Amino acid sequence: MIRHGFGLRPGTMGMFRLPAKPSSTLHGLWSLGQAAGVLGRMGLLMLVLGASSCTVQNLYSGEGKASWPTAFVDSGHPHCLAPGDKLSLSVWRHEEHSIGSLFGIYNSNEVNGKWVLVDEGGYALFPGLGKMHLLDLTVEEAETLLADSLSLVVKDPQLVLRVLNREVDVLGEVRNPGTYLLERENHSLSELLSRAGGMEPYADITDVHLFRNGQDYHLDLTAVDANPELTLRNGDIITIPSRRGKMLDRKAPTLIPFTSAITAIVLVASLVISNSN
């Protein structure tokens, strides 16, 4: 027989009464816990993304090996003189036959206007020699032709012919982007990147773009065999893109105070709600 004092009624369990709904304090703590959990997950996500985007990649560090396509290896294709080429000629001990001489006391170059231009017909005008037809000749072949012509007035001429407009552009994630002169016949990509100051920490070397003759080639420098090396051509454009996470890392100093402010607002709002209830 169940006594009346110990009977079970709605909202009770034995002699202990259960609350019909959570108290205002419990409600505030529950809201606070939910908000803290969301903010914690957001902070963890931002931490993971930031850590993953701060990894620095090294050139030629990939374990996989792959040779350059044949189209990229140009060691057997030297530059041939063409209309629009800017030339300087240096003749040892004969300034009267030189243009922008490397051997003079006051060395001058393209910046000072000491050069001759190959015209549309392939001719260039040199002092003491007149017009010389140089179209489609390599620099070495043109030097031989000029030396033979100068030997009529100069004994055993020693000369250097330079092309001043063989240039490539390097853009993107390098320390010193810009236009660089190809001073030698064969100039490699690694040498160009070295002249540009090397890679920035956010450089994506797995997707380097080479623009050549209207084509866009995608190069993975982490999977490149050291031989043969990529030889650059006149007019090449090298673009080093950024890796993911760069913008997030740069905005982190702004995002951290912002998230801290949101956390403080949530805490204050939770306390106000709990006190009002």
C-alpha positions in Angstrom: 0.0 0.0 0.0 1.4 3.3 -1.1 1.0 6.2 1.3 -0.2 9.5 0.2 2.9 11.3 1.3 5.1 9.2 -0.8 2.9 9.0 -3.9 4.5 9.8 -7.3 3.2 13.0 -8.9 4.1 14.7 -12.2 7.4 16.4 -12.0 8.6 14.3 -9.1 10.8 11.2 -8.6 10.3 9.8 -5.2 10.8 12.5 -2.7 12.8 14.7 -5.1 11.1 17.3 -7.3 12.4 17.7 -10.9 12.5 21.2 -12.4 9.8 21.7 -15.1 12.3 23.7 -17.2 16.0 24.6 -16.8 16.7 27.6 -14.6 17.9 30.9 -16.0 21.4 30.2 -14.7 21.6 26.8 -16.4 20.2 28.3 -19.6 23.0 31.0 -19.5 25.7 28.5 -18.9 24.3 26.3 -21.7 24.4 29.2 -24.1 27.8 30.1 -23.0 29.1 26.6 -23.5 27.6 26.5 -27.0 29.1 29.8 -28.0 32.5 28.8 -26.5 32.4 25.5 -28.4 31.7 27.3 -31.7 34.4 29.8 -31.2 36.8 27.1 -30.1 36.2 25.2 -33.3 36.7 28.4 -35.3 39.9 29.1 -33.6 41.2 25.6 -34.1 40.3 25.7 -37.8 42.1 29.1 -38.2 45.1 27.7 -36.4 45.3 24.6 -38.6 44.9 26.7 -41.8 47.6 29.2 -40.6 50.0 26.5 -39.7 49.6 24.6 -43.0 50.1 27.8 -45.0 53.3 28.8 -43.2 55.3 25.8 -44.6 58.3 27.0 -46.7 59.0 25.0 -49.8 62.5 24.6 -51.2 63.5 24.6 -54.8 64.2 21.1 -56.3 63.1 19.5 -53.0 60.7 17.1 -54.4 61.5 13.4 -54.4 59.8 12.7 -57.7 62.0 13.3 -60.8 60.9 14.4 -64.2 62.9 15.8 -67.1 62.0 19.0 -68.9 60.0 18.6 -72.1 62.2 18.9 -75.3 60.5 22.2 -76.1 62.0 23.8 -72.9 65.7 22.7 -73.6 67.2 25.4 -75.8 70.9 24.9 -75.5 71.1 23.9 -79.2 69.2 26.9 -80.4 71.2 30.2 -79.9 69.6 33.5 -80.5 69.6 34.7 -84.1 69.8 38.4 -84.9 66.5 39.9 -86.0 65.0 43.3 -86.9 64.7 45.4 -83.7 67.7 43.9 -82.0 69.9 46.5 -80.2 73.6 45.8 -80.7 76.8 47.2 -79.0 80.2 46.6 -80.5 83.5 46.7 -78.5 86.8 46.6 -80.3 89.9 46.4 -78.2 92.0 49.5 -78.4 89.9 51.0 -81.2 87.3 53.3 -79.8 86.7 54.7 -83.2 85.2 51.4 -84.3 83.3 50.8 -81.1 79.7 51.5 -80.1 79.1 51.3 -76.3 82.5 49.8 -75.8 83.1 47.5 -72.8 86.8 48.3 -73.0 86.6 52.1 -72.8 87.4 54.2 -69.7 83.8 55.3 -69.5 81.8 52.2 -70.2 78.5 53.0 -71.8 75.5 50.8 -72.5 71.9 50.8 -73.7 70.9 53.2 -71.0 73.1 55.9 -72.5 71.9 55.2 -76.0 75.2 53.6 -77.2 73.8 51.0 -79.5 72.8 50.4 -83.1 69.5 49.0 -84.3 69.0 46.1 -86.7 66.6 47.5 -89.3 63.8 45.7 -91.1 66.1 44.6 -93.8 68.5 43.0 -91.3 71.2 45.7 -91.7 73.1 47.5 -88.9 75.3 50.5 -89.4 78.8 50.3 -87.7 81.4 53.1 -87.7 84.2 52.5 -90.3 82.3 49.5 -91.7 79.0 50.9 -93.0 76.0 48.7 -93.3 76.4 45.1 -92.4 73.8 42.4 -93.1 73.4 40.4 -89.9 69.9 39.0 -90.4 69.5 35.4 -89.0 73.1 35.2 -87.9 74.1 34.1 -84.4 76.2 36.4 -82.3 79.2 34.2 -82.9 78.7 34.3 -86.7 78.2 38.0 -86.6 81.4 38.5 -84.6 83.3 36.5 -87.2 81.8 38.6 -90.1 82.6 41.9 -88.4 86.2 40.7 -87.5 86.9 39.8 -91.1 85.7 43.2 -92.3 87.7 45.0 -89.6 90.8 43.1 -90.4 91.2 45.2 -93.6 91.9 48.3 -91.4 92.8 46.8 -88.0 95.4 44.1 -87.4 94.0 41.1 -85.6 90.9 42.8 -84.3 89.6 41.6 -80.9 85.9 42.4 -80.6 82.8 41.6 -78.6 79.2 41.9 -80.0 76.4 42.1 -77.5 72.6 42.0 -77.9 71.1 44.5 -75.5 67.4 43.6 -75.8 67.4 39.9 -74.9 65.1 40.2 -71.9 62.9 38.1 -69.8 60.3 39.1 -67.2 59.9 37.4 -63.8 56.7 38.2 -61.8 54.9 37.1 -58.7 56.5 35.6 -55.5 60.1 36.6 -55.9 61.9 39.2 -53.9 62.8 41.4 -56.8 60.3 41.0 -59.7 61.1 42.8 -62.9 62.8 42.6 -66.3 66.2 41.0 -66.6 68.7 41.1 -69.4 70.0 37.8 -70.7 73.7 38.7 -70.8 74.9 35.3 -72.0 73.8 33.0 -74.8 72.6 30.4 -72.4 70.8 31.6 -69.2 69.0 29.1 -67.0 65.9 29.6 -64.9 67.7 28.9 -61.7 70.2 31.7 -62.5 67.3 34.1 -63.2 65.5 33.3 -59.9 68.8 33.9 -58.1 69.2 37.3 -59.8 65.6 38.1 -58.7 66.6 37.5 -55.1 65.1 34.1 -54.7 61.6 32.9 -53.8 59.3 34.5 -51.3 58.0 32.1 -48.5 54.5 31.9 -50.1 55.8 30.9 -53.6 54.0 28.0 -55.1 56.9 26.2 -57.0 54.6 23.3 -58.0 52.7 25.5 -60.5 55.2 27.9 -62.1 54.0 29.5 -65.3 56.2 29.9 -68.4 54.7 32.0 -71.1 56.6 31.4 -74.4 55.5 32.0 -78.0 51.9 32.5 -76.9 51.8 29.2 -74.9 51.3 28.9 -71.2 53.4 26.0 -69.8 52.9 24.8 -66.2 56.2 23.7 -64.5 56.6 21.8 -61.2 60.0 22.7 -59.9 59.8 20.1 -57.1 59.8 17.3 -59.8 62.6 18.6 -62.0 65.7 16.7 -62.7 68.8 18.9 -62.4 70.0 17.9 -66.0 69.1 19.3 -68.4 68.4 22.8 -67.0 65.7 25.0 -68.4 67.3 27.6 -70.7 65.5 30.9 -71.2 64.6 32.6 -74.4 64.2 36.2 -75.3 60.7 37.3 -74.4 60.0 34.6 -71.8 57.7 35.5 -69.0 58.1 33.6 -65.7 55.3 33.9 -63.1 55.5 32.4 -59.6 52.0 32.2 -58.1 51.1 32.3 -54.4 50.2 29.3 -52.3 46.9 29.1 -50.5 46.7 30.7 -47.1 48.7 33.8 -47.9 45.8 36.2 -47.6 44.6 34.5 -44.4 48.1 34.7 -42.8 48.3 38.4 -43.7 44.9 39.1 -42.2 45.6 37.1 -39.1 46.7 40.2 -37.0 43.3 41.8 -37.9 41.2 38.6 -37.4 42.6 37.7 -34.0 41.4 40.9 -32.3 38.1 40.6 -34.1 37.5 37.1 -32.9 38.5 38.2 -29.3 36.0 41.0 -29.5 33.3 38.5 -30.6 34.1 36.2 -27.7 33.8 39.0 -25.2 30.5 40.1 -26.7 29.1 36.6 -26.4 30.3 36.3 -22.8 28.7 39.6 -21.8 25.4 38.7 -23.7 25.3 35.3 -22.0 25.7 36.9 -18.5 23.0 39.5 -19.3 20.6 36.8 -20.5 21.2 34.7 -17.4 20.6 37.6 -15.0 17.5 38.8 -16.8 15.9 35.3 -16.5 
